[in-house]
Amino acid sequence: MVAIASYACHFPQAAVTAETLRTALGAAPRGLTRKRVAGPDEDALTLALAAARDLPLDDIPRGMALASMSLPYARRVQAGLLVDGLGLAGAGAFISEHTTSARAGTEALTLHAALTEGWGGRSVVVAAEAARGHAGAGADARLGAGAAALLLAPSGGVASLLGSEHYAAEDPGLAFSLAGEQARRDVEVPGYAAAAYQRAIGGAVDALLPALDADLARFRFVVLDVDDPRLIAKALGPAGLQDQQWRPVWPYPQTGELGAAGALVGLCVALDGAAAGDWILVLSYGGGSAADAIAFEAGHEAGGRGVEAAVQGGVEVDFAAYLKLMEVI
Amino acid sequence: MGAHVSVPMYHRTLPQRLRLEAQRCSACGQVQFPPRAACEACRAADSEVLALSGRGTVHAWTFITAAGAPPEFSDQAAQAGGYYVAIVELEEGPRITAQLTDLTEAPAVGDRVTAVVRKLYREEGVQRYGFKFTMRVAGAANESGS
């Protein structure tokens, strides 16, 4: 059975509050208390490396996955910086990069869990985002920065993989960027977007629960990577999802939207708050549309990494400093 | 005047830039960073690779203004008004020069610092990465959870 042997999160130091954004822009994203902002000398790769360095790695893993929508290069393999920075460069590691949607983190996790099961050995899965270039009051004001890293192994004491299921279908016109664009577009038909989310997430959950012979109430924590509680309530309320299952492990209000890293950061928060035997469900959605539902059972080595403190930490900056960090001025 | 580092040179020095790989002299045990052809202390040629911990203390520091920054760091200096550079004495002994990052106030001699990999500058379109030093403590509330 594939297991999580270790986990780590890393966040940049700077944080901007929703109040600062509201004062300067006249509005702030709904539900956001504050968000983390990458420093001028940070990007998704340095954040990913900082998170991965906190994993206990002493030999070359069989696999390494990097998930991000904000990598510095458009066309080149970039996980090499991670393997070299970790001192793990050389023959033997299969690298994959996942870059096109917020689902990239669970896409990487699913693939490398399968590889770990099939090949044996260990895999490192790292997801990071460092949003830049947007400082207006639009949807991109939600984007934050942070990273999470998981060490997968054939066995391990943090958590065991119980199973995963997935959903895929075409849903055109949801939030997207054309090739070469930084800003996101959205057809802004909320009812259509909510229905697409419900189809995708519901489809994955409806496939997973019977396979586990369980219902949603069996999970102590449900990790979600979307920023709108109304979406969550509409999609999963009928299945019985309770606030206490998802809000304590929902990093968005403190970190901002973390894109490809959102689900894995939430998983780290859940692992850190879990007791042995707790079930954790990770749900991730990529507009377009696809969704993953991945279930874990926490083991005796979960907890105690200080993830919640890291999520809550940071040093608040004013709006002028925020504009500089976002590379707008 | 800047110190141009070609892409091949940058690649050759990645082990020291990303992992602080130093040398320990096989003859006298001297630790030196960056690696060199021979031991500074005894001139012996044989050495072993030693990965430095990245932990150290500020031995001296200065502030580089935009006017004094070399060209590769001019954008950084212009944006921030300048940046701090320190001589850091590492736990293993070597003293090395690097930028300080994530400062919330001016540094002081004796401050404990830790190496982190950050963006340095972009040249020829290639992003160069390397170590800087931060006072943030791994595992503390404002940085990492692991």
Interface residues (C-beta under 8 A of the other chain):
Chain A: S6 Y7 A8 C9 H10 F11 Q13 G39 P40 D41 E42 D43 L45 T46 L49 A50 A51 D54 L55 P72 Y73 L81 D84 G85 G87 C268 D272 R305 G306 V307 E308 A309 A310 V311 Q312 G313 G314 V315 K324
Chain B: L14 P15 L18 R19 A51 Q76 Q79 A80 T101 D102 T104 V116 V117 R118 K119 L120 Q127 Y129 K132 R136 A138 G139 A140 A141 N142 E143 S144 G145 S146
